[in-house]
Amino acid sequence: MTVPFFDIHSTLGPREKEAILARWRAVLEHGRFLHGPEVGEFEARMAAFLGVEHVVACSNGSDALVLCLQAAGIGPGDEVIVPAFTFFASAGAVARLGAVPVFADVDPGTLNLSAETAAAKVSPRTAAVLAVHLFGCPAPVAGIRRAVEAAAGRPVPVLEDAAQAVGATAAEGPCGGMGLAAGFSCFPTKNLAALGDAGFVSTRDGRLAERVRRLREHGQEGPYRHTEVGRNARMDTLQAAVLLERLPRLLAWNAARQVGAAHYRELLAEAGIEEAVAPLRHHPGHVYHQFVVQVEERDALRSALEEAGIGTAVYYPVPLHLQPCFAPLGGREGDLPVCERAAGRVLALPIHPGVTEAARREVVAALGRILERAGSSA
Ligand SMILES: Cc1ncc(COP(=O)(O)O)c(C=O)c1O
């Protein structure tokens, strides 16, 4: 049995295709490919789903982050504390505004920013923190804010990169509703996926939402009146139609991922390889965009799994302080040990909603065989 890492068709069966085509036909008829009624309807439904006051649809998750940061007043020379273990866009958004990403280490159990690692990077120029809910696991936003404000001796806004965490929740609130504003991605492999690029901003702050709306249209306040320089970052009506069709199924898809993660943990324990495979810590509000383990000899294990027909992925092989484009910031190996160690050990196992119980058994059985072989030849 082969187990692909991802299968786009597991949530895009014949019935779903028909439903999307019906919505697309309606868009073809009304012809409002930008600013169509589907965009506003998606914004309202998404805000209700998250339990936040405002959602502003936009072109993709990377632009959503730039819009949040810019609307929060981040600009040239400002320092923004960002975890070094995340997708490039988290720091790219900061740099695109002429601000400086200040890379912080992460909690070894979740690989999320922690209160301590964020507070350690505070300086007089700290203007904000961008907390990433990595792999769908809520980062401790309130704790980070308290620790950073105590270190800075003044208020410091915390923004959220919730690109991987739609539907995730913590005791203090939903991902996307804990900080000043959040950016989400609807990239085709995300838990709520468009059929192309799409994303959105969420916030509880009405003035910030209005500013995001202006910034996504070149800072336009009224027809041809530009009060600041923004960008073109709208969501296509065709993508909004897809998201409207899919949003009612998001809870079930997230639940399937949570069931899959719990089953993996059970199987790893049964096989006696939980310690060798070291899954990241569970959080009750985790939506398992990825199910990530940490292993020694990761690349050899990954190749052996591939040979056994099991697809896996590595998120992320290079921490951001060591990326060539950020070399001028002076990051060096050894600066952020938890990020650097994770980059060599992380391995994501198949977790999308179409992964069956039998497939998970196959994955864990293959892991067990490969680890046993490696142990006996050591
Ligand atoms: C953590 C994180 N931030 C930002 C993004 C950017 O989203 P997009 O690919 O929609 O621009 C992604 C998605 O790939 C992501 O995983």
Ligand as a Chemical Component Dictionary entry (heavy atoms), coordinates in Angstrom:
data_LIG
# 
_chem_comp.id                   LIG 
_chem_comp.type                 NON-POLYMER 
_chem_comp.pdbx_formal_charge   0 
_chem_comp.three_letter_code    LIG 
# 
loop_
_chem_comp_atom.comp_id 
_chem_comp_atom.atom_id 
_chem_comp_atom.alt_atom_id 
_chem_comp_atom.type_symbol 
_chem_comp_atom.charge 
_chem_comp_atom.model_Cartn_x 
_chem_comp_atom.model_Cartn_y 
_chem_comp_atom.model_Cartn_z 
_chem_comp_atom.pdbx_ordinal 
LIG C1 C1 C 0 3.387  29.956 8.399 1  
LIG C2 C2 C 0 3.017  30.518 7.055 2  
LIG N1 N1 N 0 3.004  31.841 6.886 3  
LIG C3 C3 C 0 2.650  32.404 5.714 4  
LIG C4 C4 C 0 2.295  31.645 4.628 5  
LIG C5 C5 C 0 2.031  32.318 3.325 6  
LIG O1 O1 O 0 0.806  31.996 2.765 7  
LIG P1 P1 P 0 0.609  32.010 1.161 8  
LIG O2 O2 O 0 1.342  30.837 0.605 9  
LIG O3 O3 O 0 -0.874 31.909 1.007 10 
LIG O4 O4 O 0 1.134  33.306 0.659 11 
LIG C6 C6 C 0 2.270  30.250 4.759 12 
LIG C7 C7 C 0 1.808  29.371 3.660 13 
LIG O5 O5 O 0 2.399  28.827 2.854 14 
LIG C8 C8 C 0 2.662  29.670 5.997 15 
LIG O6 O6 O 0 2.674  28.344 6.149 16 
# 
loop_
_chem_comp_bond.comp_id 
_chem_comp_bond.atom_id_1 
_chem_comp_bond.atom_id_2 
_chem_comp_bond.value_order 
_chem_comp_bond.pdbx_ordinal 
LIG C1 C2 SING 1  
LIG C2 N1 SING 2  
LIG C2 C8 DOUB 3  
LIG N1 C3 DOUB 4  
LIG C3 C4 SING 5  
LIG C4 C5 SING 6  
LIG C4 C6 DOUB 7  
LIG C5 O1 SING 8  
LIG O1 P1 SING 9  
LIG P1 O2 DOUB 10 
LIG P1 O3 SING 11 
LIG P1 O4 SING 12 
LIG C6 C7 SING 13 
LIG C6 C8 SING 14 
LIG C7 O5 DOUB 15 
LIG C8 O6 SING 16 
# 
